[in-house]
Amino acid sequence: MTEMQTPRTGGHVLADQLKILGADTVFCVPGESFLGLLDGLHDHADSIKTIVCRQEGGAANMADAYAKLTGKPGICAVTRGPGATNASNGVHTAFQDSTPMILLIGQVGRSMVDREAFQEMDYRQVFGQMAKWVAQIDDAARIPEYMSRAWKTALSGRPGPVVLALPEDMLSETVSVADLTPHPVPQPSPDPELIADLGARLAKAQKPLLLVGGPGWSAQVAQDAAAFAERTGLPVATSFRCQDYIDNDHPNYVGVLGIAPLPNLRKRIAEEVDLLIVVGSRLGEMTTQGYEVINIPEPQMDFVHIHPSGEELGHVYNPTVAIQSGAPAFFAALAVLPDGDGKVRWAEWVALQRAEYEAFQHPTDVPGTLNMAKVIRHITDTMPKDTILTNGAGNYTVWPHRFHRHCRYRTQLAPTSGSMGYGVPAAVSAKITAPDRPVISISGDGCFLMAAQEMATARMYDADVIYLVVNNGMLGTIRMHQERNHPGRKMATDLFNPDFVAYAASFGVSGERVDTTEAFPAALERARTAQGGYLIELVVDPEALTPTQTLSQATEQGRSSAKAD
């Protein structure tokens, strides 16, 4: 702690600690319950941007996207009750995505607690299962202590969200207290004996695979991982929505394990891989294909798991070798391992998978006049390599996930939690955080309208985002499962949509409607040069359900399954 300060209100103490910790952006929807914090932030307006959002879910998702881009905790401030419950969407995303975040919630005055005062909630219960730590600061003199712990907790081990409730009267209380002193967050390093063990297993492996994802990554780690794969000859795959963790143009990159992955990649992990090295990924449901490709609890192959949190090692799968380490320290430690003869022994293994990955990216034929595969390939071929793509959830995401190549770290912002409505606020946050980089938000018609009001935030802060709205007039993912499980019994999946171009225009965002593949390149060029952002409504045939299955085929699949039963 530094020396004692002159008397300050709790709100000013809190704002000062944020400045000391290195926070430079706060995403919020203002409320009377935390006016004291807003007043404190007024003194730091030159160094901390306070971004006013239009809905707390959007604010929390913007904080998540900011943290993904910067590696620092995303800071979000909301009011009590409805503000907090709205923000829970982003907190859940941050928890499942292992994203560092601090959610600050205005709370009822301390004298009113436990009376069910106006909008009162017990946030320890509300967020208990979706945050690393939930607390309430009842004494303004302890704000530096709480903020120091919150910052470290959000970043340490498996990163994630922290929630702090701030009683309204605590923020207006005057105290004399020393500021915190920031310290680096300790990072675990691998045991040299375990690195040697890994080296011995690599020397014996016939069909190994390196799978990367999870927290603690960076552009430097992406380069280190690619260099290690290149010198040893290892093939590299990425976990769900971590495709930007390695250059997809690298000859050792063989694809992503996620929704609708390359079939042979899934098959090889299930049946052929004899050494699986997992760095960072916690191996969730999507990456493991519903927990099916790897046996539980004893994997069918030698399984080396590297994760910064010891609690994740053996949580579902028992590793043959468990290494508690962050990705940077792990790849640095691998420098002692010899190159080995893997580049020769595994050359055919890698080349075959790489060829299959490249073939998998060839656009498929689909019904209708607009082919999303060709749209995405055009984006890959023409946009700068540092372009950031964001998305939420829905069948439309299969196209960018399958057909786009990410060649730079943090060009993909997408929720592993599968949360709809993430793409627009994430794109706005990305453009505010990295204003010199192109940002494209890709949303389905259902996903887009869950957070489209954040276009107002984009316009307010001159965040010129390109919005792609894939319009098929229905909630495609749910309709797909409906037809496969209850064929011909459509219910609650059709959508009534506005004129998306006119809707965007009401925010001062230009746009156009595109219904043919051939019209997209010119539309994208207009979007790239537009001031104030640009929306392109992509009208696709409802039959174009996925790159490989039509809506009618999904219905027939459901009927065939019903007959077989």
C-alpha positions as CSV (number, residue, x, y, z in Angstrom):
1,M,0.0,0.0,0.0
2,T,1.1,3.6,-0.6
3,E,0.9,6.3,2.0
4,M,-2.4,7.5,3.3
5,Q,-4.5,9.8,1.1
6,T,-6.6,12.9,1.9
7,P,-10.2,12.0,2.6
8,R,-12.2,10.8,-0.4
9,T,-15.6,9.3,-1.0
10,G,-15.8,5.6,-1.7
11,G,-16.7,6.3,-5.3
12,H,-13.5,8.3,-5.7
13,V,-11.4,5.7,-4.0
14,L,-12.8,3.0,-6.3
15,A,-12.2,5.1,-9.4
16,D,-8.6,5.8,-8.2
17,Q,-7.9,2.1,-7.7
18,L,-9.1,1.3,-11.3
19,K,-6.7,3.9,-12.6
20,I,-3.8,2.5,-10.5
21,L,-4.5,-1.1,-11.7
22,G,-4.3,0.0,-15.3
23,A,-8.0,0.0,-16.3
24,D,-8.5,2.3,-19.3
25,T,-12.2,1.5,-20.2
26,V,-15.4,1.0,-18.2
27,F,-18.5,-0.2,-20.0
28,C,-21.7,0.8,-18.2
29,V,-25.4,1.6,-18.2
30,P,-25.6,4.3,-15.5
31,G,-27.8,4.0,-12.5
32,E,-28.5,6.0,-9.4
33,S,-27.1,3.3,-7.2
34,F,-23.5,3.9,-8.3
35,L,-23.5,7.7,-9.0
36,G,-20.6,7.9,-6.5
37,L,-18.4,5.8,-8.8
38,L,-19.4,7.8,-11.9
39,D,-18.4,10.9,-10.0
40,G,-15.1,9.4,-9.3
41,L,-14.6,8.4,-12.9
42,H,-15.2,12.0,-13.9
43,D,-11.8,12.8,-12.4
44,H,-10.1,10.2,-14.7
45,A,-12.0,11.1,-17.9
46,D,-8.6,11.7,-19.6
47,S,-7.3,8.2,-18.9
48,I,-10.4,6.0,-18.4
49,K,-13.0,5.9,-21.2
50,T,-16.5,5.4,-19.8
51,I,-18.6,3.8,-22.5
52,V,-22.3,4.3,-22.1
53,C,-24.2,1.2,-23.5
54,R,-27.8,0.7,-24.2
55,Q,-28.4,-2.5,-22.3
56,E,-26.5,-4.2,-19.5
57,G,-26.1,-7.4,-21.4
58,G,-24.4,-5.5,-24.2
59,A,-22.2,-3.7,-21.7
60,A,-21.0,-7.0,-20.1
61,N,-20.4,-8.6,-23.5
62,M,-18.4,-5.5,-24.5
63,A,-16.3,-5.9,-21.4
64,D,-15.8,-9.6,-22.3
65,A,-14.7,-8.7,-25.8
66,Y,-12.3,-6.0,-24.5
67,A,-10.7,-8.5,-22.1
68,K,-10.2,-11.0,-24.9
69,L,-8.5,-8.4,-27.0
70,T,-6.3,-6.9,-24.3
71,G,-5.7,-9.6,-21.8
72,K,-6.8,-7.2,-19.0
73,P,-10.0,-7.6,-17.0
74,G,-12.9,-6.1,-18.7
75,I,-14.7,-3.6,-16.4
76,C,-18.5,-3.3,-16.4
77,A,-20.6,-1.2,-14.1
78,V,-24.4,-1.6,-13.8
79,T,-27.2,-0.7,-11.4
80,R,-28.9,-3.1,-9.0
81,G,-31.7,-5.6,-9.7
82,P,-32.6,-5.5,-13.4
83,G,-29.3,-4.0,-14.4
84,A,-27.4,-6.9,-12.7
85,T,-29.6,-9.6,-14.1
86,N,-29.3,-8.2,-17.6
87,A,-25.5,-8.2,-17.2
88,S,-25.5,-11.8,-16.1
89,N,-25.5,-12.8,-19.8
90,G,-22.0,-11.4,-20.2
91,V,-20.9,-12.8,-16.9
92,H,-21.9,-16.3,-17.9
93,T,-20.1,-15.9,-21.2
94,A,-16.9,-14.7,-19.4
95,F,-17.1,-17.6,-17.0
96,Q,-17.4,-20.3,-19.7
97,D,-14.8,-18.5,-21.9
98,S,-12.3,-18.1,-19.0
99,T,-12.3,-14.3,-19.6
100,P,-11.1,-11.9,-16.9
101,M,-13.9,-9.5,-15.9
102,I,-14.9,-7.4,-13.0
103,L,-18.6,-6.5,-12.7
104,L,-19.4,-3.6,-10.4
105,I,-23.0,-3.5,-9.2
106,G,-24.7,-0.7,-7.4
107,Q,-26.5,-2.0,-4.3
108,V,-29.1,-0.7,-1.9
109,G,-27.9,1.3,1.1
110,R,-26.5,-0.8,4.0
111,S,-29.3,0.3,6.3
112,M,-31.9,-1.2,4.0
113,V,-30.3,-4.7,3.5
114,D,-32.6,-7.7,3.9
115,R,-35.8,-5.8,3.7
116,E,-36.3,-6.5,0.0
117,A,-35.7,-2.8,-0.7
118,F,-36.1,-1.4,-4.2
119,Q,-34.4,-3.7,-6.6
120,E,-32.5,-5.4,-3.8
121,M,-30.8,-8.8,-4.5
122,D,-28.3,-10.9,-2.8
123,Y,-25.6,-11.1,-5.5
124,R,-23.7,-13.9,-3.8
125,Q,-26.7,-16.1,-4.6
126,V,-27.4,-14.5,-8.0
127,F,-23.9,-15.0,-9.4
128,G,-22.6,-17.7,-7.1
129,Q,-22.3,-20.3,-9.9
130,M,-21.2,-18.1,-12.7
131,A,-18.3,-16.1,-11.1
132,K,-15.0,-16.9,-9.5
133,W,-15.7,-14.6,-6.6
134,V,-18.7,-12.6,-5.5
135,A,-18.5,-10.1,-2.6
136,Q,-20.0,-6.9,-1.3
137,I,-17.9,-4.0,-0.1
138,D,-19.5,-2.7,3.0
139,D,-16.6,-0.5,4.2
140,A,-15.2,2.1,1.9
141,A,-11.8,1.9,3.7
142,R,-11.5,-1.7,2.3
143,I,-12.0,-0.8,-1.3
144,P,-8.3,-1.0,-2.2
145,E,-8.1,-4.4,-0.6
146,Y,-11.2,-5.7,-2.4
147,M,-10.1,-4.3,-5.8
148,S,-6.6,-5.8,-5.4
149,R,-8.0,-9.2,-4.8
150,A,-10.7,-8.8,-7.5
151,W,-8.0,-7.9,-10.2
152,K,-5.8,-10.9,-9.2
153,T,-8.7,-13.3,-8.9
154,A,-10.0,-12.4,-12.4
155,L,-6.5,-13.0,-13.9
156,S,-5.1,-15.9,-11.9
157,G,-5.3,-19.7,-12.6
158,R,-8.3,-20.2,-14.9
159,P,-9.3,-16.5,-15.5
160,G,-12.9,-15.5,-15.1
161,P,-15.4,-12.9,-13.8
162,V,-15.5,-11.3,-10.4
163,V,-18.6,-9.6,-9.1
164,L,-18.5,-6.8,-6.5
165,A,-21.7,-5.2,-5.0
166,L,-21.4,-1.6,-4.0
167,P,-23.9,-0.3,-1.5
168,E,-25.0,3.2,-2.5
169,D,-24.2,4.8,0.8
170,M,-20.8,3.2,0.9
171,L,-19.8,4.9,-2.3
172,S,-20.7,8.3,-0.7
173,E,-18.9,7.6,2.6
174,T,-15.8,9.6,3.2
175,V,-12.6,7.8,4.3
176,S,-8.9,8.3,4.5
177,V,-7.2,5.2,3.1
178,A,-4.0,4.3,1.3
179,D,-4.2,3.3,-2.3
180,L,-3.3,-0.3,-3.4
181,T,0.1,-1.1,-4.9
182,P,-0.3,-3.2,-8.1
183,H,1.7,-6.4,-8.3
184,P,2.1,-8.9,-11.1
185,V,-0.1,-12.0,-11.0
186,P,1.9,-15.1,-10.3
187,Q,2.0,-17.5,-13.2
188,P,2.7,-21.3,-12.8
189,S,5.6,-22.8,-14.7
190,P,6.0,-26.4,-15.8
191,D,8.1,-29.0,-13.9
192,P,11.2,-29.8,-16.0
193,E,10.7,-33.5,-15.3
194,L,7.3,-33.4,-16.8
195,I,8.7,-31.6,-19.9
196,A,11.2,-34.4,-20.3
197,D,8.4,-36.9,-19.9
198,L,6.5,-35.2,-22.7
199,G,9.7,-35.3,-24.9
200,A,10.0,-39.0,-24.3
201,R,6.4,-39.6,-25.4
202,L,6.8,-37.4,-28.5
203,A,9.8,-39.6,-29.5
204,K,7.6,-42.7,-29.4
205,A,4.3,-41.3,-30.8
206,Q,3.2,-42.4,-34.2
207,K,0.1,-40.2,-34.6
208,P,0.3,-37.2,-32.2
209,L,-1.8,-34.1,-32.2
210,L,-1.4,-30.7,-30.5
211,L,-4.7,-29.1,-29.5
212,V,-4.6,-25.4,-28.4
213,G,-7.2,-23.1,-26.8
214,G,-8.2,-21.6,-23.5
215,P,-6.8,-18.7,-21.5
216,G,-3.5,-17.0,-21.4
217,W,-2.8,-16.9,-25.1
218,S,-1.2,-14.0,-27.0
219,A,0.3,-13.1,-30.4
220,Q,3.7,-14.2,-29.1
221,V,2.4,-17.5,-27.8
222,A,0.7,-18.1,-31.2
223,Q,4.1,-17.7,-32.8
224,D,5.8,-19.9,-30.2
225,A,3.2,-22.7,-30.7
226,A,3.6,-22.5,-34.5
227,A,7.4,-22.6,-34.2
228,F,7.3,-25.7,-31.9
229,A,4.9,-27.5,-34.3
230,E,7.1,-26.6,-37.2
231,R,10.4,-27.8,-35.7
232,T,8.9,-31.0,-34.4
233,G,6.5,-31.8,-37.2
234,L,3.4,-31.9,-35.0
235,P,-0.1,-31.3,-36.5
236,V,-2.0,-28.5,-34.7
237,A,-5.8,-28.2,-34.2
238,T,-7.7,-25.5,-32.3
239,S,-10.5,-25.9,-29.8
240,F,-14.0,-24.4,-30.3
241,R,-13.9,-20.7,-31.2
242,C,-10.2,-20.5,-30.7
243,Q,-9.3,-20.7,-34.5
244,D,-7.2,-17.6,-34.3
245,Y,-4.7,-19.2,-31.8
246,I,-2.5,-20.2,-34.7
247,D,-2.1,-19.0,-38.3
248,N,-4.6,-21.0,-40.3
249,D,-2.3,-20.7,-43.3
250,H,0.5,-22.6,-41.4
251,P,1.1,-26.0,-43.1
252,N,0.8,-27.8,-39.7
253,Y,-2.7,-26.4,-39.0
254,V,-5.3,-29.1,-39.6
255,G,-8.6,-27.6,-38.4
256,V,-10.9,-26.7,-35.5
257,L,-12.8,-29.0,-33.2
258,G,-16.2,-27.4,-32.8
259,I,-19.7,-27.4,-34.3
260,A,-19.7,-29.4,-37.5
261,P,-15.9,-30.0,-37.7
262,L,-13.9,-31.7,-40.4
263,P,-15.3,-35.3,-40.1
264,N,-12.0,-37.0,-40.4
265,L,-10.4,-34.8,-37.7
266,R,-13.1,-35.9,-35.3
267,K,-12.7,-39.6,-36.4
268,R,-8.9,-39.5,-36.0
269,I,-9.0,-38.2,-32.5
270,A,-11.6,-40.8,-31.5
271,E,-9.8,-43.7,-33.2
272,E,-6.2,-43.0,-34.3
273,V,-4.4,-40.3,-32.2
274,D,-2.0,-42.0,-29.8
275,L,-0.6,-38.8,-28.1
276,L,-2.9,-35.8,-27.5
277,I,-1.3,-32.7,-26.2
278,V,-3.8,-30.2,-25.0
279,V,-2.6,-26.7,-24.1
280,G,-5.1,-24.4,-22.4
281,S,-8.4,-25.9,-23.5
282,R,-10.6,-27.3,-20.7
283,L,-12.1,-29.7,-23.3
284,G,-15.7,-28.6,-23.0
285,E,-18.7,-30.2,-24.7
286,M,-18.3,-28.5,-28.1
287,T,-14.6,-29.3,-28.4
288,T,-15.1,-32.9,-27.4
289,Q,-18.2,-33.3,-29.6
290,G,-20.5,-33.9,-26.8
291,Y,-17.8,-35.7,-24.7
292,E,-17.7,-38.5,-27.2
293,V,-14.3,-38.3,-29.0
294,I,-12.3,-38.8,-25.8
295,N,-13.1,-41.5,-23.3
296,I,-14.1,-40.5,-19.8
297,P,-12.4,-40.6,-17.4
298,E,-9.5,-42.5,-18.9
299,P,-8.7,-41.2,-22.4
300,Q,-7.9,-43.9,-25.0
301,M,-4.6,-42.2,-25.9
302,D,-1.6,-40.8,-24.1
303,F,-3.1,-37.6,-22.8
304,V,-0.9,-34.6,-21.8
305,H,-2.9,-31.7,-20.4
306,I,-1.5,-28.3,-19.8
307,H,-3.6,-25.7,-18.0
308,P,-2.9,-22.8,-15.6
309,S,-5.4,-24.1,-13.1
310,G,-4.7,-27.3,-11.2
311,E,-8.5,-27.7,-10.7
312,E,-9.0,-28.2,-14.4
313,L,-6.4,-31.0,-14.6
314,G,-8.4,-34.2,-14.2
315,H,-11.7,-32.4,-13.8
316,V,-13.2,-34.6,-16.5
317,Y,-10.4,-36.4,-18.1
318,N,-7.5,-38.0,-16.2
319,P,-4.2,-36.9,-17.9
320,T,-1.4,-39.3,-18.4
321,V,0.8,-36.3,-17.7
322,A,-0.7,-33.2,-16.0
323,I,1.2,-30.0,-16.3
324,Q,0.1,-26.9,-14.4
325,S,1.4,-24.0,-16.4
326,G,0.3,-21.1,-18.5
327,A,0.8,-21.3,-22.2
328,P,3.7,-18.8,-22.4
329,A,5.8,-20.6,-19.8
330,F,4.9,-24.0,-21.3
331,F,6.1,-23.2,-24.8
332,A,9.2,-21.4,-23.4
333,A,10.1,-24.6,-21.5
334,L,9.8,-26.7,-24.6
335,A,13.0,-25.1,-25.9
336,V,15.0,-27.8,-24.2
337,L,13.4,-30.6,-26.2
338,P,15.2,-31.7,-29.3
339,D,13.6,-31.4,-32.7
340,G,13.5,-35.2,-33.1
341,D,12.6,-37.0,-36.3
342,G,8.9,-36.1,-36.2
343,K,9.1,-34.0,-39.4
344,V,10.0,-37.1,-41.2
345,R,7.9,-39.7,-39.3
346,W,4.8,-37.6,-39.2
347,A,5.1,-35.9,-42.6
348,E,2.5,-38.0,-44.3
349,W,0.2,-37.8,-41.2
350,V,0.3,-34.0,-41.3
351,A,0.2,-33.6,-45.1
352,L,-3.0,-35.7,-45.3
353,Q,-4.8,-33.7,-42.6
354,R,-3.7,-30.4,-44.1
355,A,-5.0,-31.4,-47.5
356,E,-8.3,-32.5,-46.0
357,Y,-8.6,-29.1,-44.2
358,E,-8.0,-27.2,-47.4
359,A,-10.5,-29.3,-49.3
360,F,-13.0,-28.8,-46.5
361,Q,-12.8,-25.0,-47.1
362,H,-14.0,-25.3,-50.7
363,P,-17.5,-23.8,-50.9
364,T,-20.3,-26.3,-51.1
365,D,-23.4,-25.9,-53.3
366,V,-26.5,-24.8,-51.4
367,P,-30.1,-23.8,-52.4
368,G,-30.8,-20.2,-53.3
369,T,-29.0,-17.3,-55.0
370,L,-26.7,-16.4,-52.2
371,N,-24.0,-18.8,-51.0
372,M,-22.6,-17.9,-47.6
373,A,-19.5,-20.0,-48.1
374,K,-18.5,-17.9,-51.1
375,V,-19.3,-14.7,-49.1
376,I,-17.0,-15.8,-46.3
377,R,-14.3,-16.9,-48.7
378,H,-14.4,-13.4,-50.3
379,I,-13.9,-11.8,-46.9
380,T,-10.9,-14.1,-46.3
381,D,-9.4,-13.3,-49.7
382,T,-9.9,-9.5,-49.7
383,M,-10.0,-8.1,-46.1
384,P,-6.8,-7.3,-44.2
385,K,-5.3,-10.2,-42.2
386,D,-6.0,-8.3,-38.9
387,T,-9.7,-8.0,-39.5
388,I,-11.7,-8.9,-36.4
389,L,-14.8,-11.1,-37.0
390,T,-17.4,-11.4,-34.2
391,N,-20.4,-13.6,-33.9
392,G,-23.0,-14.9,-31.5
393,A,-24.7,-18.2,-31.9
394,G,-26.8,-19.9,-34.6
395,N,-26.4,-22.0,-37.7
396,Y,-25.1,-19.0,-39.6
397,T,-21.8,-19.3,-37.5
398,V,-21.0,-22.6,-39.3
399,W,-20.1,-20.7,-42.4
400,P,-17.5,-18.3,-40.9
401,H,-16.1,-21.1,-38.7
402,R,-15.7,-23.4,-41.6
403,F,-14.7,-21.2,-44.5
404,H,-12.8,-18.3,-43.0
405,R,-9.1,-18.5,-42.3
406,H,-7.8,-16.6,-39.2
407,C,-4.1,-15.7,-39.7
408,R,-3.6,-13.3,-36.8
409,Y,-4.3,-13.8,-33.1
410,R,-7.5,-12.1,-31.8
411,T,-9.3,-11.9,-35.1
412,Q,-12.1,-14.1,-33.8
413,L,-14.4,-12.9,-31.0
414,A,-17.1,-15.5,-30.3
415,P,-18.6,-17.0,-27.2
416,T,-17.8,-20.6,-26.3
417,S,-20.9,-20.3,-24.2
418,G,-23.0,-20.2,-27.3
419,S,-24.8,-17.0,-26.3
420,M,-26.9,-15.2,-28.9
421,G,-26.6,-11.5,-29.2
422,Y,-22.8,-11.4,-28.6
423,G,-21.7,-10.4,-32.0
424,V,-22.9,-6.8,-32.2
425,P,-21.6,-5.6,-28.8
426,A,-18.4,-7.5,-29.2
427,A,-17.8,-5.8,-32.5
428,V,-18.5,-2.4,-31.0
429,S,-16.1,-3.0,-28.2
430,A,-13.5,-4.3,-30.6
431,K,-13.7,-1.2,-32.8
432,I,-13.5,1.1,-29.7
433,T,-10.5,-0.9,-28.4
434,A,-8.7,-1.3,-31.7
435,P,-10.0,1.6,-33.9
436,D,-7.4,1.1,-36.6
437,R,-8.5,-2.5,-37.3
438,P,-11.5,-3.5,-39.6
439,V,-14.3,-5.1,-37.6
440,I,-17.0,-7.3,-39.0
441,S,-20.0,-8.4,-37.0
442,I,-21.8,-11.5,-38.4
443,S,-25.2,-12.2,-37.0
444,G,-28.2,-14.2,-37.9
445,D,-31.5,-12.4,-38.0
446,G,-32.5,-13.8,-34.6
447,C,-29.1,-13.1,-33.0
448,F,-28.8,-9.6,-34.4
449,L,-32.0,-8.2,-32.9
450,M,-31.0,-9.4,-29.4
451,A,-28.4,-6.6,-29.2
452,A,-28.9,-4.5,-32.3
453,Q,-29.5,-1.4,-30.1
454,E,-25.8,-1.2,-29.4
455,M,-25.4,0.3,-32.9
456,A,-26.3,3.5,-31.0
457,T,-23.3,3.0,-28.8
458,A,-21.2,2.4,-31.9
459,R,-22.4,5.7,-33.5
460,M,-21.9,7.6,-30.2
461,Y,-18.2,6.6,-30.1
462,D,-17.5,6.6,-33.8
463,A,-17.0,2.9,-34.0
464,D,-17.4,2.1,-37.7
465,V,-18.4,-1.5,-37.7
466,I,-19.5,-3.6,-40.7
467,Y,-22.6,-5.5,-39.8
468,L,-23.6,-8.6,-41.8
469,V,-27.1,-9.9,-41.0
470,V,-27.8,-13.3,-42.4
471,N,-31.6,-13.4,-42.9
472,N,-33.4,-16.7,-43.4
473,G,-36.5,-15.7,-41.5
474,M,-36.2,-18.3,-38.8
475,L,-34.2,-19.4,-35.8
476,G,-32.2,-21.8,-37.9
477,T,-30.5,-23.9,-35.3
478,I,-33.7,-24.7,-33.3
479,R,-35.5,-25.4,-36.6
480,M,-32.8,-27.8,-37.6
481,H,-33.1,-29.7,-34.4
482,Q,-36.8,-29.5,-34.5
483,E,-37.0,-31.1,-38.0
484,R,-34.4,-33.8,-37.0
485,N,-36.3,-34.7,-33.8
486,H,-40.0,-33.7,-34.6
487,P,-40.1,-33.7,-38.4
488,G,-42.9,-31.6,-40.0
489,R,-44.0,-30.2,-36.6
490,K,-42.7,-26.7,-36.9
491,M,-43.3,-24.6,-33.8
492,A,-42.0,-21.2,-32.5
493,T,-39.1,-20.9,-34.9
494,D,-40.4,-18.5,-37.6
495,L,-39.5,-14.9,-37.3
496,F,-41.1,-11.6,-38.3
497,N,-38.2,-9.3,-39.2
498,P,-38.0,-5.5,-39.7
499,D,-36.4,-3.9,-42.8
500,F,-32.9,-4.3,-41.5
501,V,-31.5,-1.6,-43.8
502,A,-34.1,0.9,-42.7
503,Y,-33.5,-0.1,-39.1
504,A,-29.8,0.6,-39.4
505,A,-30.5,3.9,-41.1
506,S,-32.4,5.1,-38.1
507,F,-29.1,4.9,-36.2
508,G,-27.3,6.8,-39.0
509,V,-25.7,3.6,-40.3
510,S,-25.9,3.1,-44.1
511,G,-26.6,-0.2,-45.6
512,E,-28.1,-2.3,-48.4
513,R,-29.9,-5.6,-49.0
514,V,-28.0,-8.3,-50.9
515,D,-29.7,-11.4,-52.3
516,T,-27.1,-12.8,-54.7
517,T,-23.5,-14.0,-54.2
518,E,-22.3,-11.9,-57.1
519,A,-23.6,-8.7,-55.5
520,F,-21.6,-9.1,-52.3
521,P,-18.1,-8.0,-53.3
522,A,-19.3,-4.6,-54.4
523,A,-21.4,-4.2,-51.2
524,L,-18.4,-5.1,-49.1
525,E,-16.3,-2.5,-50.8
526,R,-18.9,0.1,-50.1
527,A,-19.0,-1.0,-46.5
528,R,-15.2,-0.7,-46.2
529,T,-15.2,3.0,-47.2
530,A,-18.4,4.0,-45.4
531,Q,-18.3,6.5,-42.5
532,G,-20.4,5.6,-39.5
533,G,-20.6,1.9,-40.1
534,Y,-22.4,-0.2,-42.7
535,L,-25.0,-2.9,-42.6
536,I,-25.4,-5.6,-45.3
537,E,-28.5,-7.7,-45.1
538,L,-27.7,-11.1,-46.6
539,V,-30.9,-12.8,-47.7
540,V,-30.4,-16.6,-47.8
541,D,-32.8,-19.4,-48.7
542,P,-34.3,-21.1,-45.7
543,E,-33.4,-24.4,-47.3
544,A,-29.7,-23.5,-47.0
545,L,-29.7,-24.8,-43.5
546,T,-26.0,-25.8,-43.3
547,P,-23.2,-26.2,-45.8
548,T,-24.0,-29.9,-46.2
549,Q,-27.7,-30.3,-45.3
550,T,-30.9,-28.6,-46.6
551,L,-33.9,-28.0,-44.4
552,S,-35.8,-30.7,-46.4
553,Q,-33.0,-33.1,-45.8
554,A,-33.1,-32.4,-42.1
555,T,-36.9,-33.2,-42.1
556,E,-36.2,-36.4,-44.0
557,Q,-33.5,-37.4,-41.6
558,G,-36.0,-37.0,-38.7
559,R,-38.6,-39.1,-40.5
560,S,-36.1,-41.8,-41.3
561,S,-35.0,-41.9,-37.6
562,A,-38.6,-42.1,-36.5
563,K,-39.2,-45.1,-38.8
564,A,-36.1,-46.8,-37.6
565,D,-37.3,-46.5,-34.0
